[in-house]
Amino acid sequence: MVMQKFIRLKAIAAPLPWANVNTDDIFPGPGASPLVRAGRTELITDRSQMGANAFAAYRWNLDGTPIKDFVLNQPPYDRAGILIARENFGCGSSREHAVWCLDGIGIRCVIAPSFGDIFYNNCFKNGMLPVRLPEQAVEGLLAQAAVRTEPTFEVDLEEQMIVAPDGSRHRFEIGDYQRHALLNGLDEIAATLARLPQIEAHEARYYQQRPWLTET
């Protein structure tokens, strides 16, 4: 799939005030997913339908109907493009499906005090922005997302800034490589190909200094 650029996002934010959300919560295995247990095994392999897996054990009843009190099933959060959670979001196993299924329901940015390392890096590979903010700032954003009728936040990657509904601004840090990749929609392969002239020039210099390596 072609990775989308992430430059600026203005979207509803859904509050998920849970700590230690693991990748099994985000993308449950077949035995824990009501949808897969009901026979919808294509959800595990077909990335175009991956969104149905997001928090499946919390979103769906055994008959496939939505659990009404789960936040992502409630308006306006069922249209959320941002998810706000507590510390250690995405801990646990390395499954990249956790990012795929969040992307499948339209989540482009997750805000939390901290993340599981593998989940954090998988986000950048799939066009999703994980934002680390201090715990106190996240608690404030969670509160705003919970009480606003239309809790619209703006995430500006160029400025590295989040603007909350009350107008407060929260600067975040991100690595230069990850920022460049998201702004330009580059996955790891595309980022490597963008450096092809430098790679080829390096190879030419290398073999000029070691001509015996090219002798046949």
C-alpha distance (Angstrom), angle and dihedral (degrees) to the residues before:
residue distance angle dihedral
M1 . . .
V2 3.81 . .
M3 3.77 111.3 .
Q4 3.79 115.1 -122.9
K5 3.77 120.7 -128.8
F6 3.78 115.9 -113.1
I7 3.79 112.3 -151.1
R8 3.78 108.2 133.7
L9 3.79 130.5 -4.7
K10 3.78 127.9 -167.2
A11 3.78 109.5 -176.1
I12 3.78 148.4 131.5
A13 3.80 113.3 -82.2
A14 3.79 120.8 -141.9
P15 3.82 116.9 -148.3
L16 3.81 114.9 -134.0
P17 3.82 103.1 173.2
W18 3.80 94.7 -168.3
A19 3.79 127.0 124.4
N20 3.82 123.6 -147.0
V21 3.79 95.7 20.1
N22 3.79 101.7 -179.2
T23 3.76 130.1 -155.0
D24 3.81 90.0 -106.3
D25 3.80 87.8 60.9
I26 3.80 91.4 48.9
F27 3.82 96.1 41.8
P28 3.82 109.0 16.5
G29 3.77 120.4 -157.8
P30 3.80 120.3 -108.8
G31 3.80 93.9 -91.5
A32 3.79 92.7 54.3
S33 3.81 99.1 42.6
P34 3.81 114.8 90.3
L35 3.80 90.2 -156.7
V36 3.79 95.5 53.2
R37 3.78 91.9 42.9
A38 3.80 87.1 54.8
G39 3.82 89.4 58.5
R40 3.81 103.8 -92.2
T41 3.79 93.6 129.1
E42 3.81 92.5 152.6
L43 3.80 87.5 76.3
I44 3.80 89.3 72.5
T45 3.81 95.9 55.1
D46 3.81 107.9 24.4
R47 3.79 108.3 81.3
S48 3.82 92.0 -166.6
Q49 3.83 87.7 66.3
M50 3.78 96.5 37.6
G51 3.81 94.5 110.6
A52 3.79 92.2 76.7
N53 3.81 88.0 66.8
A54 3.81 95.0 60.8
F55 3.81 106.4 117.7
A56 3.81 86.7 -22.1
A57 3.80 95.0 165.0
Y58 3.81 88.7 56.4
R59 3.81 99.5 36.1
W60 3.80 103.3 48.3
N61 3.78 137.9 52.8
L62 3.79 119.4 -138.9
D63 3.81 89.6 -96.3
G64 3.82 91.0 55.7
T65 3.80 96.0 -106.2
P66 3.82 117.8 132.6
I67 3.80 121.0 -97.0
K68 3.78 99.2 -123.3
D69 3.79 99.5 -151.8
F70 3.81 95.4 55.8
V71 3.78 108.7 105.7
L72 3.81 97.8 -127.1
N73 3.81 90.1 55.1
Q74 3.81 92.9 54.8
P75 3.80 125.2 84.8
P76 2.96 129.2 -84.2
Y77 3.83 90.6 17.8
D78 3.79 91.8 59.8
R79 3.82 84.0 73.8
A80 3.80 95.4 48.2
G81 3.78 121.8 141.9
I82 3.82 93.3 179.1
L83 3.79 130.1 53.4
I84 3.82 122.3 -159.8
A85 3.80 118.6 -162.0
R86 3.78 142.3 156.1
E87 3.79 130.9 -98.3
N88 3.81 127.9 -40.1
F89 3.80 96.3 20.2
G90 3.80 113.5 -178.4
C91 3.79 97.4 19.4
G92 3.79 121.7 152.9
S93 3.79 127.6 46.0
S94 3.79 125.6 20.8
R95 3.81 97.2 -117.4
E96 3.80 110.1 147.7
H97 3.82 87.4 -160.4
A98 3.81 87.2 82.1
V99 3.80 89.6 69.2
W100 3.81 93.0 39.8
C101 3.79 94.2 56.0
L102 3.82 93.6 47.1
D103 3.79 88.2 50.9
G104 3.81 87.5 49.1
I105 3.82 91.4 62.9
G106 3.80 92.9 45.3
I107 3.80 102.1 -96.7
R108 3.82 108.2 148.3
C109 3.80 99.5 163.9
V110 3.82 135.2 35.5
I111 3.81 119.8 -165.2
A112 3.81 119.9 -161.1
P113 3.82 140.1 136.4
S114 3.81 90.8 -109.2
F115 3.80 142.1 -4.4
G116 3.76 140.7 -151.4
D117 3.80 104.8 -94.1
I118 3.81 97.9 -125.3
F119 3.79 94.1 45.6
Y120 3.81 89.5 47.9
N121 3.81 92.3 54.6
N122 3.81 93.1 42.4
C123 3.81 89.0 58.3
F124 3.79 92.3 63.1
K125 3.80 91.3 49.1
N126 3.80 89.8 58.1
G127 3.80 104.3 41.4
M128 3.80 96.4 -98.1
L129 3.81 122.6 130.1
P130 3.83 117.5 -139.6
V131 3.80 110.2 -163.5
R132 3.78 123.5 -160.7
L133 3.79 116.1 -155.3
P134 3.81 132.0 166.9
E135 3.79 114.2 -83.0
Q136 3.81 93.5 -113.4
A137 3.81 91.6 53.1
V138 3.81 91.5 48.8
E139 3.79 91.2 50.9
G140 3.79 89.2 54.0
L141 3.79 91.8 49.9
L142 3.81 91.4 47.9
A143 3.79 89.7 53.4
Q144 3.80 92.4 50.3
A145 3.78 92.8 47.4
A146 3.81 90.3 51.0
V147 3.81 98.4 51.6
R148 3.78 104.3 35.4
T149 3.79 119.8 97.2
E150 3.82 89.5 -143.9
P151 3.81 104.8 16.8
T152 3.79 97.3 -165.0
F153 3.79 117.0 175.0
E154 3.80 129.5 -177.9
V155 3.79 122.1 -139.5
D156 3.80 114.7 -167.0
L157 3.79 113.2 -171.3
E158 3.81 94.2 -177.4
E159 3.81 90.4 58.1
Q160 3.82 93.2 30.3
M161 3.77 89.0 -130.9
I162 3.80 138.7 133.4
V163 3.79 117.9 -154.8
A164 3.80 114.0 -159.8
P165 3.82 125.2 -151.6
D166 3.83 90.5 -99.3
G167 3.80 90.2 56.6
S168 3.80 95.8 -106.9
R169 3.79 114.2 143.9
H170 3.79 125.8 -141.9
R171 3.79 121.0 -169.7
F172 3.79 118.0 -150.4
E173 3.79 133.7 -167.2
I174 3.79 126.5 -127.8
G175 3.79 134.7 169.6
D176 3.79 116.9 -93.6
Y177 3.81 93.0 -124.5
Q178 3.82 93.6 49.8
R179 3.79 92.3 45.6
H180 3.81 92.1 50.6
A181 3.79 91.9 47.7
L182 3.81 94.0 51.2
L183 3.79 94.9 43.6
N184 3.80 89.9 52.8
G185 3.79 99.3 36.2
L186 3.81 93.7 -117.6
D187 3.76 123.4 158.2
E188 3.81 118.3 -165.5
I189 3.81 94.1 -86.0
A190 3.80 93.3 48.0
A191 3.81 90.8 46.0
T192 3.81 89.7 53.4
L193 3.81 92.9 47.5
A194 3.80 89.7 50.9
R195 3.80 86.7 62.8
L196 3.80 94.2 48.6
P197 3.85 95.6 113.8
Q198 3.81 90.6 53.8
I199 3.81 91.4 45.5
E200 3.79 92.5 50.6
A201 3.81 91.9 46.4
H202 3.80 90.1 51.3
E203 3.81 91.0 49.7
A204 3.81 91.2 50.4
R205 3.82 91.7 52.0
Y206 3.78 91.1 45.3
Y207 3.81 93.9 53.9
Q208 3.81 92.7 42.9
Q209 3.80 87.8 59.7
R210 3.83 91.8 44.5
P211 3.80 105.5 34.7
W212 3.79 92.7 161.0
L213 3.83 88.6 71.8
T214 3.81 90.7 68.1
E215 3.79 96.7 45.1
T216 3.80 115.1 114.2
